[in-house]
Amino acid sequence: MEREINIKEFAEECIAEEAKAIVRLKDFINDDFEACIHEIFNDNEGRVIVTGIGKSAIIAQKMVATFNSTGTPAIFMHAADAVHGDLGIIQTHDIVICLSKSGNTPEIKLLMPMIQMMGNKIIAIVGNINSYLAKHADYTINCTVDKESCPNNLAPTTSSTAQLVIGNVMAACLISMRGFSDTDFARIHPGGVLGKKLYLKVETLCKQNEKPQVNPSDNLNTIIYEISSKRLGVTAVINNNKIVGIITDGDLRRMLQSSQNIQNIKAEDIMSRAPKLINENEMAVKSLEIMRINNITSLLVINDNKEYVGVVHLHDIIREGII
């Protein structure tokens, strides 16, 4: 039977409870936190092994993903699997981060002495600073919460949020210390939209297209054929491999509407003499910015010698998912 509650009010209370716990974490950023960040940063030979059980294991997996994506090599090791063979994941110079709300689960009590015997440093992110885990770790990060947002104060809700925030803050500190740049991010994320925005160059896009071009003296038939056959809606007007103008399909339509005599029209008669250009070494996202500012759908591409290279079209950017 459904119990009646004010869902909006209850949801707001849950958010407030979790927000209060997150703000309180500031009081737990102490010397141990600073020391463990330096320990990870200065460990050039090992990796970060993140372990936990239950909901803490899920947060541990997220921490690993964030570390790996921001320049800190990390591996997830489930605490229960570790005591059944996965302990072999840990190598000599690795640092182990263990997440636990209680710090007293049987798996943790079995796992900690094994790691200590191997000589690896242990960082505890724990909700009970008097627990077995807190007392046996080299560094302890307090993650205590007053209560769970679960109405029974049982299901890990506020406590797992607090663990997640601590993990994010650790990663953020390491990002800042490493000077991890947008270029570094793109190198690790080549397949995503964020990565494409940071590494995909205009050169890559324009090379996929035809290279429409006419001479200033070419007639209307040549212009129409070039624009139609290359299917980009534009053609560059070239003299000695340098751009002197551009003709779009819009220019053609306007010319046909206004001109009575089209027999003797040449490219130089209808071209725009100040086309928008972009260097082939610019990022593709820059071409999108120029198109938006100028309300156009294509740019002529040049190299460092100001020579015509090709065309980048809005459709190329859409196809790559950058827009």
Long-range contacts (C-beta under 8 A, 24 or more apart in sequence): 13-149, 14-149, 14-157, 15-149, 17-147, 17-149, 17-158, 18-149, 18-157, 18-158, 18-161, 20-146, 21-145, 21-146, 21-158, 21-159, 21-161, 21-162, 22-161, 22-162, 22-165, 24-145, 24-146, 25-143, 25-162, 25-165, 25-166, 25-169, 28-141, 28-142, 28-143, 28-144, 29-169, 30-142, 32-139, 32-140, 32-141, 33-139, 33-141, 35-139, 36-123, 36-138, 36-139, 36-141, 36-170, 37-170, 37-173, 37-174, 37-177, 39-95, 39-121, 39-123, 39-139, 40-72, 40-95, 40-170, 40-174, 41-174, 41-177, 41-178, 43-93, 43-95, 45-92, 45-93, 46-91, 46-92, 46-93, 46-94, 46-95, 47-73, 47-74, 47-75, 47-91, 47-94, 47-95, 48-72, 48-73, 48-74, 48-75, 48-94, 48-95, 48-96, 48-97, 49-74, 49-75, 49-76, 49-77, 49-89, 49-90, 49-94, 49-95, 49-96, 49-97, 49-120, 50-74, 50-75, 50-76, 50-77, 50-96, 50-97, 50-98, 50-99, 51-76, 51-77, 51-78, 51-79, 51-82, 51-96, 51-97, 51-98, 51-99, 51-111, 52-78, 52-79, 52-98, 52-99, 52-100, 53-78, 53-79, 53-80, 53-100, 53-105, 53-107, 53-108, 54-105, 54-156, 55-101, 55-156, 55-159, 55-160, 56-99, 56-100, 56-101, 56-156, 56-160, 56-163, 57-99, 58-160, 59-99, 59-160, 59-163, 59-164, 59-167, 60-97, 60-99, 62-164, 62-167, 63-97, 63-99, 63-167, 63-170, 63-171, 66-167, 66-168, 66-171, 67-171, 67-174, 68-188, 69-185, 69-188, 69-189, 70-171, 70-174, 70-175, 70-180, 70-185, 70-188, 71-174, 71-175, 71-178, 71-180, 71-184, 71-188, 72-171, 72-174, 72-178, 79-105, 79-107, 79-108, 79-111, 80-107, 82-107, 82-111, 82-114, 83-107, 83-110, 83-111, 83-114, 87-111, 87-114, 87-115, 90-115, 90-118, 90-120, 92-118, 92-119, 92-120, 94-120, 95-120, 95-121, 95-122, 95-123, 96-120, 96-121, 96-122, 96-123, 97-122, 97-123, 97-124, 97-125, 98-122, 98-123, 98-124, 98-125, 98-126, 98-133, 98-137, 99-125, 99-126, 99-163, 100-124, 100-125, 100-126, 100-127, 100-131, 100-133, 101-126, 101-127, 101-128, 101-143, 101-156, 101-159, 101-160, 101-163, 102-127, 102-128, 102-131, 103-127, 103-128, 103-131, 103-132, 103-133, 103-134, 104-128, 104-131, 104-132, 104-133, 108-132, 108-133, 112-136, 112-137, 125-163, 125-166, 125-167, 127-159, 127-162, 141-166, 193-321, 193-322, 196-284, 196-320, 196-321, 196-322, 197-283, 197-284, 197-285, 197-322, 198-283, 199-283, 200-283, 200-284, 200-285, 200-320, 200-322, 201-280, 201-281, 201-282, 201-283, 201-284, 202-278, 202-279, 202-280, 202-281, 202-282, 202-283, 202-284, 202-286, 202-287, 202-299, 202-301, 202-312, 203-280, 203-281, 203-301, 203-309, 204-284, 205-284, 205-287, 205-312, 205-316, 205-317, 205-320, 206-280, 206-301, 206-309, 206-310, 206-311, 206-312, 206-316, 207-310, 208-316, 209-310, 209-311, 209-312, 209-313, 209-316, 210-310, 210-311, 211-308, 211-309, 211-310, 211-311, 212-236, 212-311, 213-237, 213-238, 213-308, 214-238, 214-247, 214-267, 215-239, 215-267, 216-244, 216-245, 216-266, 216-267, 216-268, 216-271, 217-266, 217-267, 217-268, 218-266, 218-267, 219-265, 219-266, 220-262, 220-265, 222-267, 223-247, 223-252, 223-267, 223-270, 224-252, 227-252, 232-298, 232-311, 232-313, 233-297, 233-298, 233-313, 234-298, 234-300, 234-311, 236-275, 236-300, 236-308, 236-311, 237-267, 237-268, 237-271, 238-308, 241-307, 241-308, 242-306, 242-307, 242-308, 243-275, 243-277, 243-300, 243-302, 243-306, 243-308, 244-268, 244-271, 244-273, 245-271, 245-272, 245-273, 245-275, 246-271, 246-272, 246-275, 246-300, 247-271, 247-272, 248-272, 248-298, 275-300, 276-300, 277-301, 277-302, 278-302, 278-312, 279-303, 279-304, 280-309, 284-312, 284-316, 284-317, 284-320, 284-322, 285-317, 285-322, 287-312, 287-317, 288-314, 288-317, 288-322, 288-323, 291-317
